Amino acid sequence: MHGAMSENLERQPDGVPHDIVWRVVFATCALAAISLLALEAAGWMMAVIVAVLALPLTVALLQRKSDRERDHIHPAR
């Protein structure tokens, strides 16, 4: 109970910056739409290429941003 008195209530309790959560939702929807458009326009091979290139890049960029914005001083318990 003593720790609760000094707890920083400004931090995000799950340890994940909430801005990243919304970016993940947006990126997932955008990649699905782009893959669907690529599938309709150029066939399944283009949709696979888009997914293979865009998915790892998106994950890496969001992970880097999440690490930058995470509260390292007061991590989630």
mmCIF file of the N, C-alpha and C atoms, coordinates in Angstrom:
data_MODEL
# 
_entry.id   MODEL 
# 
loop_
_atom_site.group_PDB 
_atom_site.id 
_atom_site.type_symbol 
_atom_site.label_atom_id 
_atom_site.label_alt_id 
_atom_site.label_comp_id 
_atom_site.label_asym_id 
_atom_site.label_entity_id 
_atom_site.label_seq_id 
_atom_site.pdbx_PDB_ins_code 
_atom_site.Cartn_x 
_atom_site.Cartn_y 
_atom_site.Cartn_z 
_atom_site.occupancy 
_atom_site.B_iso_or_equiv 
_atom_site.pdbx_formal_charge 
_atom_site.auth_seq_id 
_atom_site.auth_comp_id 
_atom_site.auth_asym_id 
_atom_site.auth_atom_id 
_atom_site.pdbx_PDB_model_num 
ATOM 1   N N  . MET A 1 1  ? 0.820  -1.181  0.000   1.00 0.00 ? 1  MET A N  1 
ATOM 2   C CA . MET A 1 1  ? 0.000  0.000   0.000   1.00 0.00 ? 1  MET A CA 1 
ATOM 3   C C  . MET A 1 1  ? 0.869  1.252   0.000   1.00 0.00 ? 1  MET A C  1 
ATOM 4   N N  . HIS A 1 2  ? 2.068  1.135   0.589   1.00 0.00 ? 2  HIS A N  1 
ATOM 5   C CA . HIS A 1 2  ? 2.950  2.300   0.639   1.00 0.00 ? 2  HIS A CA 1 
ATOM 6   C C  . HIS A 1 2  ? 3.375  2.728   -0.763  1.00 0.00 ? 2  HIS A C  1 
ATOM 7   N N  . GLY A 1 3  ? 3.569  1.766   -1.688  1.00 0.00 ? 3  GLY A N  1 
ATOM 8   C CA . GLY A 1 3  ? 3.988  2.091   -3.046  1.00 0.00 ? 3  GLY A CA 1 
ATOM 9   C C  . GLY A 1 3  ? 2.923  2.854   -3.814  1.00 0.00 ? 3  GLY A C  1 
ATOM 10  N N  . ALA A 1 4  ? 1.668  2.636   -3.465  1.00 0.00 ? 4  ALA A N  1 
ATOM 11  C CA . ALA A 1 4  ? 0.572  3.303   -4.165  1.00 0.00 ? 4  ALA A CA 1 
ATOM 12  C C  . ALA A 1 4  ? 0.578  4.809   -3.915  1.00 0.00 ? 4  ALA A C  1 
ATOM 13  N N  . MET A 1 5  ? 1.088  5.235   -2.783  1.00 0.00 ? 5  MET A N  1 
ATOM 14  C CA . MET A 1 5  ? 1.118  6.662   -2.470  1.00 0.00 ? 5  MET A CA 1 
ATOM 15  C C  . MET A 1 5  ? 2.082  7.414   -3.381  1.00 0.00 ? 5  MET A C  1 
ATOM 16  N N  . SER A 1 6  ? 3.170  6.753   -3.797  1.00 0.00 ? 6  SER A N  1 
ATOM 17  C CA . SER A 1 6  ? 4.168  7.424   -4.618  1.00 0.00 ? 6  SER A CA 1 
ATOM 18  C C  . SER A 1 6  ? 4.065  7.040   -6.087  1.00 0.00 ? 6  SER A C  1 
ATOM 19  N N  . GLU A 1 7  ? 3.024  6.315   -6.450  1.00 0.00 ? 7  GLU A N  1 
ATOM 20  C CA . GLU A 1 7  ? 2.880  5.861   -7.827  1.00 0.00 ? 7  GLU A CA 1 
ATOM 21  C C  . GLU A 1 7  ? 2.559  7.030   -8.747  1.00 0.00 ? 7  GLU A C  1 
ATOM 22  N N  . ASN A 1 8  ? 3.190  7.037   -9.916  1.00 0.00 ? 8  ASN A N  1 
ATOM 23  C CA . ASN A 1 8  ? 2.962  8.064   -10.924 1.00 0.00 ? 8  ASN A CA 1 
ATOM 24  C C  . ASN A 1 8  ? 1.684  7.718   -11.681 1.00 0.00 ? 8  ASN A C  1 
ATOM 25  N N  . LEU A 1 9  ? 0.623  8.468   -11.469 1.00 0.00 ? 9  LEU A N  1 
ATOM 26  C CA . LEU A 1 9  ? -0.655 8.171   -12.097 1.00 0.00 ? 9  LEU A CA 1 
ATOM 27  C C  . LEU A 1 9  ? -0.739 8.663   -13.529 1.00 0.00 ? 9  LEU A C  1 
ATOM 28  N N  . GLU A 1 10 ? 0.265  9.395   -13.978 1.00 0.00 ? 10 GLU A N  1 
ATOM 29  C CA . GLU A 1 10 ? 0.284  9.890   -15.352 1.00 0.00 ? 10 GLU A CA 1 
ATOM 30  C C  . GLU A 1 10 ? 0.715  8.805   -16.338 1.00 0.00 ? 10 GLU A C  1 
ATOM 31  N N  . ARG A 1 11 ? 1.358  7.768   -15.858 1.00 0.00 ? 11 ARG A N  1 
ATOM 32  C CA . ARG A 1 11 ? 1.856  6.730   -16.762 1.00 0.00 ? 11 ARG A CA 1 
ATOM 33  C C  . ARG A 1 11 ? 0.702  5.876   -17.261 1.00 0.00 ? 11 ARG A C  1 
ATOM 34  N N  . GLN A 1 12 ? 0.936  5.184   -18.346 1.00 0.00 ? 12 GLN A N  1 
ATOM 35  C CA . GLN A 1 12 ? -0.073 4.298   -18.897 1.00 0.00 ? 12 GLN A CA 1 
ATOM 36  C C  . GLN A 1 12 ? 0.124  2.931   -18.261 1.00 0.00 ? 12 GLN A C  1 
ATOM 37  N N  . PRO A 1 13 ? -0.868 2.426   -17.535 1.00 0.00 ? 13 PRO A N  1 
ATOM 38  C CA . PRO A 1 13 ? -0.681 1.279   -16.646 1.00 0.00 ? 13 PRO A CA 1 
ATOM 39  C C  . PRO A 1 13 ? -0.257 -0.020  -17.323 1.00 0.00 ? 13 PRO A C  1 
ATOM 40  N N  . ASP A 1 14 ? -0.544 -0.206  -18.586 1.00 0.00 ? 14 ASP A N  1 
ATOM 41  C CA . ASP A 1 14 ? -0.151 -1.454  -19.230 1.00 0.00 ? 14 ASP A CA 1 
ATOM 42  C C  . ASP A 1 14 ? 1.255  -1.396  -19.805 1.00 0.00 ? 14 ASP A C  1 
ATOM 43  N N  . GLY A 1 15 ? 1.906  -0.253  -19.767 1.00 0.00 ? 15 GLY A N  1 
ATOM 44  C CA . GLY A 1 15 ? 3.280  -0.120  -20.239 1.00 0.00 ? 15 GLY A CA 1 
ATOM 45  C C  . GLY A 1 15 ? 3.400  0.107   -21.732 1.00 0.00 ? 15 GLY A C  1 
ATOM 46  N N  . VAL A 1 16 ? 2.317  0.005   -22.468 1.00 0.00 ? 16 VAL A N  1 
ATOM 47  C CA . VAL A 1 16 ? 2.345  0.227   -23.913 1.00 0.00 ? 16 VAL A CA 1 
ATOM 48  C C  . VAL A 1 16 ? 1.802  1.624   -24.188 1.00 0.00 ? 16 VAL A C  1 
ATOM 49  N N  . PRO A 1 17 ? 2.568  2.446   -24.911 1.00 0.00 ? 17 PRO A N  1 
ATOM 50  C CA . PRO A 1 17 ? 2.040  3.771   -25.248 1.00 0.00 ? 17 PRO A CA 1 
ATOM 51  C C  . PRO A 1 17 ? 0.736  3.625   -26.045 1.00 0.00 ? 17 PRO A C  1 
ATOM 52  N N  . HIS A 1 18 ? -0.323 4.248   -25.596 1.00 0.00 ? 18 HIS A N  1 
ATOM 53  C CA . HIS A 1 18 ? -1.624 4.078   -26.225 1.00 0.00 ? 18 HIS A CA 1 
ATOM 54  C C  . HIS A 1 18 ? -1.655 4.619   -27.644 1.00 0.00 ? 18 HIS A C  1 
ATOM 55  N N  . ASP A 1 19 ? -0.777 5.559   -27.956 1.00 0.00 ? 19 ASP A N  1 
ATOM 56  C CA . ASP A 1 19 ? -0.666 6.055   -29.324 1.00 0.00 ? 19 ASP A CA 1 
ATOM 57  C C  . ASP A 1 19 ? -0.268 4.908   -30.262 1.00 0.00 ? 19 ASP A C  1 
ATOM 58  N N  . ILE A 1 20 ? 0.555  4.005   -29.780 1.00 0.00 ? 20 ILE A N  1 
ATOM 59  C CA . ILE A 1 20 ? 1.009  2.869   -30.587 1.00 0.00 ? 20 ILE A CA 1 
ATOM 60  C C  . ILE A 1 20 ? -0.154 1.921   -30.864 1.00 0.00 ? 20 ILE A C  1 
ATOM 61  N N  . VAL A 1 21 ? -1.032 1.737   -29.910 1.00 0.00 ? 21 VAL A N  1 
ATOM 62  C CA . VAL A 1 21 ? -2.167 0.833   -30.098 1.00 0.00 ? 21 VAL A CA 1 
ATOM 63  C C  . VAL A 1 21 ? -3.027 1.315   -31.262 1.00 0.00 ? 21 VAL A C  1 
ATOM 64  N N  . TRP A 1 22 ? -3.318 2.603   -31.317 1.00 0.00 ? 22 TRP A N  1 
ATOM 65  C CA . TRP A 1 22 ? -4.121 3.133   -32.421 1.00 0.00 ? 22 TRP A CA 1 
ATOM 66  C C  . TRP A 1 22 ? -3.377 3.046   -33.738 1.00 0.00 ? 22 TRP A C  1 
ATOM 67  N N  . ARG A 1 23 ? -2.073 3.228   -33.708 1.00 0.00 ? 23 ARG A N  1 
ATOM 68  C CA . ARG A 1 23 ? -1.292 3.090   -34.941 1.00 0.00 ? 23 ARG A CA 1 
ATOM 69  C C  . ARG A 1 23 ? -1.300 1.652   -35.448 1.00 0.00 ? 23 ARG A C  1 
ATOM 70  N N  . VAL A 1 24 ? -1.273 0.696   -34.538 1.00 0.00 ? 24 VAL A N  1 
ATOM 71  C CA . VAL A 1 24 ? -1.335 -0.714  -34.937 1.00 0.00 ? 24 VAL A CA 1 
ATOM 72  C C  . VAL A 1 24 ? -2.681 -1.016  -35.597 1.00 0.00 ? 24 VAL A C  1 
ATOM 73  N N  . VAL A 1 25 ? -3.755 -0.510  -35.018 1.00 0.00 ? 25 VAL A N  1 
ATOM 74  C CA . VAL A 1 25 ? -5.082 -0.710  -35.602 1.00 0.00 ? 25 VAL A CA 1 
ATOM 75  C C  . VAL A 1 25 ? -5.134 -0.103  -36.999 1.00 0.00 ? 25 VAL A C  1 
ATOM 76  N N  . PHE A 1 26 ? -4.671 1.118   -37.140 1.00 0.00 ? 26 PHE A N  1 
ATOM 77  C CA . PHE A 1 26 ? -4.672 1.782   -38.445 1.00 0.00 ? 26 PHE A CA 1 
ATOM 78  C C  . PHE A 1 26 ? -3.796 1.027   -39.444 1.00 0.00 ? 26 PHE A C  1 
ATOM 79  N N  . ALA A 1 27 ? -2.600 0.639   -39.030 1.00 0.00 ? 27 ALA A N  1 
ATOM 80  C CA . ALA A 1 27 ? -1.688 -0.059  -39.934 1.00 0.00 ? 27 ALA A CA 1 
ATOM 81  C C  . ALA A 1 27 ? -2.270 -1.398  -40.379 1.00 0.00 ? 27 ALA A C  1 
ATOM 82  N N  . THR A 1 28 ? -2.922 -2.099  -39.479 1.00 0.00 ? 28 THR A N  1 
ATOM 83  C CA . THR A 1 28 ? -3.538 -3.381  -39.825 1.00 0.00 ? 28 THR A CA 1 
ATOM 84  C C  . THR A 1 28 ? -4.628 -3.190  -40.872 1.00 0.00 ? 28 THR A C  1 
ATOM 85  N N  . CYS A 1 29 ? -5.471 -2.216  -40.668 1.00 0.00 ? 29 CYS A N  1 
ATOM 86  C CA . CYS A 1 29 ? -6.544 -1.948  -41.639 1.00 0.00 ? 29 CYS A CA 1 
ATOM 87  C C  . CYS A 1 29 ? -5.977 -1.478  -42.979 1.00 0.00 ? 29 CYS A C  1 
ATOM 88  N N  . ALA A 1 30 ? -4.972 -0.616  -42.923 1.00 0.00 ? 30 ALA A N  1 
ATOM 89  C CA . ALA A 1 30 ? -4.362 -0.117  -44.156 1.00 0.00 ? 30 ALA A CA 1 
ATOM 90  C C  . ALA A 1 30 ? -3.678 -1.245  -44.935 1.00 0.00 ? 30 ALA A C  1 
ATOM 91  N N  . LEU A 1 31 ? -2.946 -2.115  -44.241 1.00 0.00 ? 31 LEU A N  1 
ATOM 92  C CA . LEU A 1 31 ? -2.299 -3.232  -44.936 1.00 0.00 ? 31 LEU A CA 1 
ATOM 93  C C  . LEU A 1 31 ? -3.318 -4.191  -45.532 1.00 0.00 ? 31 LEU A C  1 
ATOM 94  N N  . ALA A 1 32 ? -4.412 -4.419  -44.828 1.00 0.00 ? 32 ALA A N  1 
ATOM 95  C CA . ALA A 1 32 ? -5.468 -5.276  -45.375 1.00 0.00 ? 32 ALA A CA 1 
ATOM 96  C C  . ALA A 1 32 ? -6.067 -4.658  -46.635 1.00 0.00 ? 32 ALA A C  1 
ATOM 97  N N  . ALA A 1 33 ? -6.323 -3.363  -46.609 1.00 0.00 ? 33 ALA A N  1 
ATOM 98  C CA . ALA A 1 33 ? -6.894 -2.690  -47.777 1.00 0.00 ? 33 ALA A CA 1 
ATOM 99  C C  . ALA A 1 33 ? -5.911 -2.689  -48.947 1.00 0.00 ? 33 ALA A C  1 
ATOM 100 N N  . ILE A 1 34 ? -4.645 -2.415  -48.664 1.00 0.00 ? 34 ILE A N  1 
ATOM 101 C CA . ILE A 1 34 ? -3.640 -2.404  -49.733 1.00 0.00 ? 34 ILE A CA 1 
ATOM 102 C C  . ILE A 1 34 ? -3.475 -3.798  -50.331 1.00 0.00 ? 34 ILE A C  1 
ATOM 103 N N  . SER A 1 35 ? -3.468 -4.809  -49.483 1.00 0.00 ? 35 SER A N  1 
ATOM 104 C CA . SER A 1 35 ? -3.348 -6.186  -49.983 1.00 0.00 ? 35 SER A CA 1 
ATOM 105 C C  . SER A 1 35 ? -4.553 -6.563  -50.840 1.00 0.00 ? 35 SER A C  1 
ATOM 106 N N  . LEU A 1 36 ? -5.743 -6.158  -50.414 1.00 0.00 ? 36 LEU A N  1 
ATOM 107 C CA . LEU A 1 36 ? -6.949 -6.445  -51.188 1.00 0.00 ? 36 LEU A CA 1 
ATOM 108 C C  . LEU A 1 36 ? -6.903 -5.735  -52.538 1.00 0.00 ? 36 LEU A C  1 
ATOM 109 N N  . LEU A 1 37 ? -6.473 -4.475  -52.543 1.00 0.00 ? 37 LEU A N  1 
ATOM 110 C CA . LEU A 1 37 ? -6.356 -3.740  -53.802 1.00 0.00 ? 37 LEU A CA 1 
ATOM 111 C C  . LEU A 1 37 ? -5.309 -4.371  -54.711 1.00 0.00 ? 37 LEU A C  1 
ATOM 112 N N  . ALA A 1 38 ? -4.182 -4.776  -54.131 1.00 0.00 ? 38 ALA A N  1 
ATOM 113 C CA . ALA A 1 38 ? -3.140 -5.423  -54.927 1.00 0.00 ? 38 ALA A CA 1 
ATOM 114 C C  . ALA A 1 38 ? -3.639 -6.751  -55.489 1.00 0.00 ? 38 ALA A C  1 
ATOM 115 N N  . LEU A 1 39 ? -4.418 -7.466  -54.704 1.00 0.00 ? 39 LEU A N  1 
ATOM 116 C CA . LEU A 1 39 ? -4.980 -8.739  -55.155 1.00 0.00 ? 39 LEU A CA 1 
ATOM 117 C C  . LEU A 1 39 ? -5.930 -8.522  -56.327 1.00 0.00 ? 39 LEU A C  1 
ATOM 118 N N  . GLU A 1 40 ? -6.770 -7.501  -56.232 1.00 0.00 ? 40 GLU A N  1 
ATOM 119 C CA . GLU A 1 40 ? -7.720 -7.202  -57.308 1.00 0.00 ? 40 GLU A CA 1 
ATOM 120 C C  . GLU A 1 40 ? -7.008 -6.674  -58.553 1.00 0.00 ? 40 GLU A C  1 
ATOM 121 N N  . ALA A 1 41 ? -6.000 -5.826  -58.360 1.00 0.00 ? 41 ALA A N  1 
ATOM 122 C CA . ALA A 1 41 ? -5.357 -5.160  -59.497 1.00 0.00 ? 41 ALA A CA 1 
ATOM 123 C C  . ALA A 1 41 ? -4.329 -6.041  -60.197 1.00 0.00 ? 41 ALA A C  1 
ATOM 124 N N  . ALA A 1 42 ? -3.487 -6.722  -59.435 1.00 0.00 ? 42 ALA A N  1 
ATOM 125 C CA . ALA A 1 42 ? -2.356 -7.405  -60.059 1.00 0.00 ? 42 ALA A CA 1 
ATOM 126 C C  . ALA A 1 42 ? -2.278 -8.886  -59.729 1.00 0.00 ? 42 ALA A C  1 
ATOM 127 N N  . GLY A 1 43 ? -3.184 -9.388  -58.940 1.00 0.00 ? 43 GLY A N  1 
ATOM 128 C CA . GLY A 1 43 ? -3.177 -10.815 -58.653 1.00 0.00 ? 43 GLY A CA 1 
ATOM 129 C C  . GLY A 1 43 ? -2.571 -11.138 -57.302 1.00 0.00 ? 43 GLY A C  1 
ATOM 130 N N  . TRP A 1 44 ? -2.606 -12.407 -56.953 1.00 0.00 ? 44 TRP A N  1 
ATOM 131 C CA . TRP A 1 44 ? -2.189 -12.848 -55.626 1.00 0.00 ? 44 TRP A CA 1 
ATOM 132 C C  . TRP A 1 44 ? -0.701 -12.646 -55.381 1.00 0.00 ? 44 TRP A C  1 
ATOM 133 N N  . MET A 1 45 ? 0.132  -12.705 -56.422 1.00 0.00 ? 45 MET A N  1 
ATOM 134 C CA . MET A 1 45 ? 1.575  -12.543 -56.235 1.00 0.00 ? 45 MET A CA 1 
ATOM 135 C C  . MET A 1 45 ? 1.907  -11.139 -55.718 1.00 0.00 ? 45 MET A C  1 
ATOM 136 N N  . MET A 1 46 ? 1.235  -10.144 -56.252 1.00 0.00 ? 46 MET A N  1 
ATOM 137 C CA . MET A 1 46 ? 1.465  -8.768  -55.794 1.00 0.00 ? 46 MET A CA 1 
ATOM 138 C C  . MET A 1 46 ? 0.994  -8.594  -54.352 1.00 0.00 ? 46 MET A C  1 
ATOM 139 N N  . ALA A 1 47 ? -0.122 -9.220  -53.995 1.00 0.00 ? 47 ALA A N  1 
ATOM 140 C CA . ALA A 1 47 ? -0.621 -9.131  -52.617 1.00 0.00 ? 47 ALA A CA 1 
ATOM 141 C C  . ALA A 1 47 ? 0.370  -9.775  -51.649 1.00 0.00 ? 47 ALA A C  1 
ATOM 142 N N  . VAL A 1 48 ? 0.972  -10.880 -52.033 1.00 0.00 ? 48 VAL A N  1 
ATOM 143 C CA . VAL A 1 48 ? 1.976  -11.549 -51.192 1.00 0.00 ? 48 VAL A CA 1 
ATOM 144 C C  . VAL A 1 48 ? 3.221  -10.677 -51.063 1.00 0.00 ? 48 VAL A C  1 
ATOM 145 N N  . ILE A 1 49 ? 3.645  -10.068 -52.153 1.00 0.00 ? 49 ILE A N  1 
ATOM 146 C CA . ILE A 1 49 ? 4.824  -9.186  -52.106 1.00 0.00 ? 49 ILE A CA 1 
ATOM 147 C C  . ILE A 1 49 ? 4.566  -7.997  -51.190 1.00 0.00 ? 49 ILE A C  1 
ATOM 148 N N  . VAL A 1 50 ? 3.393  -7.398  -51.292 1.00 0.00 ? 50 VAL A N  1 
ATOM 149 C CA . VAL A 1 50 ? 3.048  -6.267  -50.419 1.00 0.00 ? 50 VAL A CA 1 
ATOM 150 C C  . VAL A 1 50 ? 3.079  -6.706  -48.964 1.00 0.00 ? 50 VAL A C  1 
ATOM 151 N N  . ALA A 1 51 ? 2.488  -7.852  -48.667 1.00 0.00 ? 51 ALA A N  1 
ATOM 152 C CA . ALA A 1 51 ? 2.453  -8.343  -47.287 1.00 0.00 ? 51 ALA A CA 1 
ATOM 153 C C  . ALA A 1 51 ? 3.847  -8.677  -46.766 1.00 0.00 ? 51 ALA A C  1 
ATOM 154 N N  . VAL A 1 52 ? 4.665  -9.305  -47.602 1.00 0.00 ? 52 VAL A N  1 
ATOM 155 C CA . VAL A 1 52 ? 6.011  -9.713  -47.167 1.00 0.00 ? 52 VAL A CA 1 
ATOM 156 C C  . VAL A 1 52 ? 6.913  -8.496  -46.936 1.00 0.00 ? 52 VAL A C  1 
ATOM 157 N N  . LEU A 1 53 ? 6.745  -7.461  -47.712 1.00 0.00 ? 53 LEU A N  1 
ATOM 158 C CA . LEU A 1 53 ? 7.577  -6.268  -47.538 1.00 0.00 ? 53 LEU A CA 1 
ATOM 159 C C  . LEU A 1 53 ? 7.012  -5.304  -46.493 1.00 0.00 ? 53 LEU A C  1 
ATOM 160 N N  . ALA A 1 54 ? 5.717  -5.076  -46.526 1.00 0.00 ? 54 ALA A N  1 
ATOM 161 C CA . ALA A 1 54 ? 5.122  -4.046  -45.677 1.00 0.00 ? 54 ALA A CA 1 
ATOM 162 C C  . ALA A 1 54 ? 4.952  -4.490  -44.227 1.00 0.00 ? 54 ALA A C  1 
ATOM 163 N N  . LEU A 1 55 ? 4.602  -5.736  -44.013 1.00 0.00 ? 55 LEU A N  1 
ATOM 164 C CA . LEU A 1 55 ? 4.338  -6.199  -42.652 1.00 0.00 ? 55 LEU A CA 1 
ATOM 165 C C  . LEU A 1 55 ? 5.567  -6.117  -41.742 1.00 0.00 ? 55 LEU A C  1 
ATOM 166 N N  . PRO A 1 56 ? 6.724  -6.676  -42.126 1.00 0.00 ? 56 PRO A N  1 
ATOM 167 C CA . PRO A 1 56 ? 7.896  -6.557  -41.243 1.00 0.00 ? 56 PRO A CA 1 
ATOM 168 C C  . PRO A 1 56 ? 8.351  -5.104  -41.047 1.00 0.00 ? 56 PRO A C  1 
ATOM 169 N N  . LEU A 1 57 ? 8.247  -4.297  -42.093 1.00 0.00 ? 57 LEU A N  1 
ATOM 170 C CA . LEU A 1 57 ? 8.634  -2.892  -41.980 1.00 0.00 ? 57 LEU A CA 1 
ATOM 171 C C  . LEU A 1 57 ? 7.723  -2.159  -40.998 1.00 0.00 ? 57 LEU A C  1 
ATOM 172 N N  . THR A 1 58 ? 6.424  -2.391  -41.095 1.00 0.00 ? 58 THR A N  1 
ATOM 173 C CA . THR A 1 58 ? 5.470  -1.755  -40.187 1.00 0.00 ? 58 THR A CA 1 
ATOM 174 C C  . THR A 1 58 ? 5.707  -2.188  -38.748 1.00 0.00 ? 58 THR A C  1 
ATOM 175 N N  . VAL A 1 59 ? 5.919  -3.477  -38.539 1.00 0.00 ? 59 VAL A N  1 
ATOM 176 C CA . VAL A 1 59 ? 6.172  -3.983  -37.190 1.00 0.00 ? 59 VAL A CA 1 
ATOM 177 C C  . VAL A 1 59 ? 7.445  -3.372  -36.616 1.00 0.00 ? 59 VAL A C  1 
ATOM 178 N N  . ALA A 1 60 ? 8.497  -3.294  -37.407 1.00 0.00 ? 60 ALA A N  1 
ATOM 179 C CA . ALA A 1 60 ? 9.770  -2.728  -36.934 1.00 0.00 ? 60 ALA A CA 1 
ATOM 180 C C  . ALA A 1 60 ? 9.616  -1.253  -36.573 1.00 0.00 ? 60 ALA A C  1 
ATOM 181 N N  . LEU A 1 61 ? 8.921  -0.503  -37.409 1.00 0.00 ? 61 LEU A N  1 
ATOM 182 C CA . LEU A 1 61 ? 8.739  0.929   -37.131 1.00 0.00 ? 61 LEU A CA 1 
ATOM 183 C C  . LEU A 1 61 ? 7.899  1.156   -35.878 1.00 0.00 ? 61 LEU A C  1 
ATOM 184 N N  . LEU A 1 62 ? 6.819  0.382   -35.717 1.00 0.00 ? 62 LEU A N  1 
ATOM 185 C CA . LEU A 1 62 ? 5.986  0.539   -34.525 1.00 0.00 ? 62 LEU A CA 1 
ATOM 186 C C  . LEU A 1 62 ? 6.716  0.086   -33.266 1.00 0.00 ? 62 LEU A C  1 
ATOM 187 N N  . GLN A 1 63 ? 7.530  -0.953  -33.379 1.00 0.00 ? 63 GLN A N  1 
ATOM 188 C CA . GLN A 1 63 ? 8.292  -1.418  -32.215 1.00 0.00 ? 63 GLN A CA 1 
ATOM 189 C C  . GLN A 1 63 ? 9.317  -0.364  -31.787 1.00 0.00 ? 63 GLN A C  1 
ATOM 190 N N  . ARG A 1 64 ? 9.986  0.242   -32.752 1.00 0.00 ? 64 ARG A N  1 
ATOM 191 C CA . ARG A 1 64 ? 10.965 1.283   -32.437 1.00 0.00 ? 64 ARG A CA 1 
ATOM 192 C C  . ARG A 1 64 ? 10.289 2.476   -31.763 1.00 0.00 ? 64 ARG A C  1 
ATOM 193 N N  . LYS A 1 65 ? 9.128  2.894   -32.279 1.00 0.00 ? 65 LYS A N  1 
ATOM 194 C CA . LYS A 1 65 ? 8.405  4.022   -31.677 1.00 0.00 ? 65 LYS A CA 1 
ATOM 195 C C  . LYS A 1 65 ? 7.909  3.661   -30.281 1.00 0.00 ? 65 LYS A C  1 
ATOM 196 N N  . SER A 1 66 ? 7.426  2.432   -30.104 1.00 0.00 ? 66 SER A N  1 
ATOM 197 C CA . SER A 1 66 ? 6.960  1.987   -28.797 1.00 0.00 ? 66 SER A CA 1 
ATOM 198 C C  . SER A 1 66 ? 8.095  1.993   -27.780 1.00 0.00 ? 66 SER A C  1 
ATOM 199 N N  . ASP A 1 67 ? 9.270  1.526   -28.174 1.00 0.00 ? 67 ASP A N  1 
ATOM 200 C CA . ASP A 1 67 ? 10.420 1.525   -27.266 1.00 0.00 ? 67 ASP A CA 1 
ATOM 201 C C  . ASP A 1 67 ? 10.830 2.940   -26.886 1.00 0.00 ? 67 ASP A C  1 
ATOM 202 N N  . ARG A 1 68 ? 10.741 3.876   -27.833 1.00 0.00 ? 68 ARG A N  1 
ATOM 203 C CA . ARG A 1 68 ? 11.088 5.267   -27.542 1.00 0.00 ? 68 ARG A CA 1 
ATOM 204 C C  . ARG A 1 68 ? 10.116 5.893   -26.561 1.00 0.00 ? 68 ARG A C  1 
ATOM 205 N N  . GLU A 1 69 ? 8.828  5.590   -26.693 1.00 0.00 ? 69 GLU A N  1 
ATOM 206 C CA . GLU A 1 69 ? 7.806  6.270   -25.901 1.00 0.00 ? 69 GLU A CA 1 
ATOM 207 C C  . GLU A 1 69 ? 7.436  5.530   -24.618 1.00 0.00 ? 69 GLU A C  1 
ATOM 208 N N  . ARG A 1 70 ? 7.921  4.319   -24.427 1.00 0.00 ? 70 ARG A N  1 
ATOM 209 C CA . ARG A 1 70 ? 7.581  3.544   -23.228 1.00 0.00 ? 70 ARG A CA 1 
ATOM 210 C C  . ARG A 1 70 ? 8.188  4.214   -22.001 1.00 0.00 ? 70 ARG A C  1 
ATOM 211 N N  . ASP A 1 71 ? 7.486  4.124   -20.884 1.00 0.00 ? 71 ASP A N  1 
ATOM 212 C CA . ASP A 1 71 ? 7.953  4.691   -19.628 1.00 0.00 ? 71 ASP A CA 1 
ATOM 213 C C  . ASP A 1 71 ? 8.940  3.697   -18.999 1.00 0.00 ? 71 ASP A C  1 
ATOM 214 N N  . HIS A 1 72 ? 10.241 3.957   -19.171 1.00 0.00 ? 72 HIS A N  1 
ATOM 215 C CA . HIS A 1 72 ? 11.274 3.055   -18.658 1.00 0.00 ? 72 HIS A CA 1 
ATOM 216 C C  . HIS A 1 72 ? 11.536 3.267   -17.164 1.00 0.00 ? 72 HIS A C  1 
ATOM 217 N N  . ILE A 1 73 ? 11.193 4.429   -16.656 1.00 0.00 ? 73 ILE A N  1 
ATOM 218 C CA . ILE A 1 73 ? 11.415 4.720   -15.246 1.00 0.00 ? 73 ILE A CA 1 
ATOM 219 C C  . ILE A 1 73 ? 10.368 4.041   -14.382 1.00 0.00 ? 73 ILE A C  1 
ATOM 220 N N  . HIS A 1 74 ? 9.098  4.057   -14.833 1.00 0.00 ? 74 HIS A N  1 
ATOM 221 C CA . HIS A 1 74 ? 7.985  3.450   -14.110 1.00 0.00 ? 74 HIS A CA 1 
ATOM 222 C C  . HIS A 1 74 ? 7.345  2.373   -14.973 1.00 0.00 ? 74 HIS A C  1 
ATOM 223 N N  . PRO A 1 75 ? 8.000  1.230   -15.174 1.00 0.00 ? 75 PRO A N  1 
ATOM 224 C CA . PRO A 1 75 ? 7.405  0.196   -16.029 1.00 0.00 ? 75 PRO A CA 1 
ATOM 225 C C  . PRO A 1 75 ? 6.164  -0.411  -15.385 1.00 0.00 ? 75 PRO A C  1 
ATOM 226 N N  . ALA A 1 76 ? 5.337  -1.013  -16.200 1.00 0.00 ? 76 ALA A N  1 
ATOM 227 C CA . ALA A 1 76 ? 4.129  -1.682  -15.671 1.00 0.00 ? 76 ALA A CA 1 
ATOM 228 C C  . ALA A 1 76 ? 4.536  -2.849  -14.809 1.00 0.00 ? 76 ALA A C  1 
ATOM 229 N N  . ARG A 1 77 ? 3.718  -3.119  -13.816 1.00 0.00 ? 77 ARG A N  1 
ATOM 230 C CA . ARG A 1 77 ? 4.024  -4.234  -12.910 1.00 0.00 ? 77 ARG A CA 1 
ATOM 231 C C  . ARG A 1 77 ? 3.548  -5.525  -13.458 1.00 0.00 ? 77 ARG A C  1 
# 
